[in-house]
Amino acid sequence: MSAPRRALVIIDAQLEYFNGLLPIQHPPRDESLAHIAEAMDAAARADVPVVVVSHQAPEGFPVFAPESPTFALHPEVAERTDSAAHRFTKSFGSIFADTGLDEWLRENTIDTVTLVGYMTNNCVIASAAGAEPLGFTVEVLSDATGAIDLVNSAGSAPAQQVHETIMALLNSNWAAVTTTEAWIDAVKSGNALEGDNLIESAARGRKTD
């Protein structure tokens, strides 16, 4: 297997998820932020291109409005963006929807995107699924992403359950899910990371019934 040509993609590491209406609940937001910063530093040392994405809603919107103080990147991420290879805003969940990112990745001969940032239950899962028809390999760092508690007319789920369920779902089909530490080791060695597959994941699931 050839060495992956990676880009580290920072998804929406904005203050909305810390001081706004959508505070990350699991993993603890300060811990996931520290892992995002750690991954960015490791990428810089290894010459892995870093892509920084921000979500932008229309003016006056309750979240991610460009005039809101919570639209800004968290300072821990902002101070590391000067050396970013690419930076853009998006208006949909997926980082690929109407952004031109797929073209930029191909122009830079990148075949693997490593996703960190927020939220697990929205933009991370949308981006991982969106990469499939485009032919990109996806990695997700489980401790550098995060989810929120959810309650709506269809039911409810605490953030930890949301996050852990989506990590298992992604690893079964759309991504190789790992920790920041394991990813850094893979970057240093030039190794690819392997996810699982849906058939074997389902078989193991049946054995636990």
N, C-alpha and C positions, 0 to 999 in steps of 0.2 A: 504494500500500500504506500503510495507516494505521500510525502509530508503535506499536511494541509496548508493552504495559503489563507491565513486567518485575517479577519478584521474584528476588533472588539467594538461592539455597538452599545453605547450608553443610552438607554431609553428613558427619557422623561425624568431625569433625576432632579426634579424641580421642587421648590419649597412648598408647592401645593400638597405634597405628600408628607410634609413635616409640620408646617404651620397653618395649612389651609383646611379645606373641608374633607380631604381624603387622606387622613393620616394612616400610614402603613402600620399594621398591627402585628404581622408575623412574616418572617423573623423580625425581631426588634429593629426598628428603623435605623438606629444608630449603628447597630452591628452590620446590617446590610450595606449601609453607606460606607463603613470602613472597608468592607470587602470590595466594593466598587472602586474605591480609591486605590486599594492594593492591586486590583487587576489593572487599572490604568497605569500605575507605576511599573508593573511588570511588563505590560505591553510596550511602554516607552523604552525600557531597557532592551527588549528583544526586537525592536523595530517592527512591531505589529501595528498596523494602522488603527487608529482610534477614530470612531465615528460618534459624534455627539448629536443626539436628537432631542428636540423639545416639542411638546404638544402645545398647539395654539388654537384656542377657541375664538369666536367672534368677540368684539368689544362688548362689555356689559354682561358677558356670560358669568354664571356663578363660579366656575372654575376655569383656570388656564386662560383667562382674559389677558391680553397682552399688556394692559395698563395696570394689572394687579401686581402688588409686591410679591405675591406667591408664584408668579409666572417665572421668576428668575431661577436659574440653576442653583442648587445648593452650593455654598461657597467651597466646600471640599472638592466638588467636581469642577466648578467654575475656574478655580485656580490651576487646574490641570488641562484646560481646554486650549491653551495657546498653541500647543503642539499637535492638536487634533488634525487629522488628515482631511476630514470632511465634517461639515456641520450643517444642519438644516432643521426646519420646523415641519411638522405634519399636522393634519387635521382629522385623520382617521386612526383607528387602533393600530393597524399594521404599519410598520416602518416602510413597507414597499408600496403602499397605496398612494398613487399620484405624487411620488417624491423623486423618482428617477434614481433611487438608490441601486436598483438592480443594474442599470447601465453603468453607474460609477464603479460598482464592484467588478463587473466584467472588464471595464477599461483598465482596472488595476490588477487584473488577473487573480482576484480573490474568489475562492470557492467555498469558504467556510465562514459563517458569522457566529460570533460568540455573543450571546445576549445577556445583558445585566440591566438592572433598573426596575421600573415600575409601570403598571402593576402586573403581577403574575396573572391575575384573573381578567386582564383586559389586553393591554398592549403586548405583553410578552407572549401570551398564547396566540394572539392574532398574528404576530410577526412570525412565530415559528411555523404556524400553519401556512402563512402566506409565502414562505420560502419554498415550500414543497413544489408547486408547479413551476417555479422559476429555476429549480435545479440546484439550489444552494444547500450545503450541509449546515446543520444548526447545532450549536452547543448552548446550553443554558446553565448558568452558575446558580445553584439553588440557594446559596447563602448570600448572594449579591442581588437578589430580587426580593419582592415582598408583596403580600396580599392584604386585603382589608376584610373585616367582618361584613357579611352580607345578609340582609333581611328584605324580602319582597313578597309579592303575592304568591310566588311559586314555592316559597320555603325560606329556610335560613341555614347559614353555615358559618361557624367561626373561622377567623382568618387562618389559623393553623391547619384546619381541615381543608380549607380552600387551597392553600399553598401546597400542602403535601399531596393532595389528590391530583392537582394539575401537574406537579412534578412527575408523579407516577404515570399520568396520561401522556405527557410529552415524551418521557423516556421509552414509552411503549411503541412509539411510532415516529414522531416528528423531530426528535432531538436527542442528543447525548447529554444527559443531565449529570452534573458533577459539582464538586466544591471548587471554590477559588484556589485553594491550595493544590488540589489535584490538577486543575487547569494550568497553573503556573508551571508545575512539573512537566506537563505535556508540552507546553510552549518551549521550555528549555531544551527538551529532548527532541522536539520536532515531531512528536508522535500524534497520531489521530486519536480521538476519543470515541469509544463505541457506545451507542445506546443499546437498548434491548429491541425486541420486536413484538408486534401485536399478538402473533400466534402463541409464542412461548409465554408472554405475559398472561394471556388468557388461560393457558394450560395451568400455569402456577396458581392462578386465581381459582380455578375449579378445584384444585387440591385442597384449598383452604375452606371450602364450603362445608 
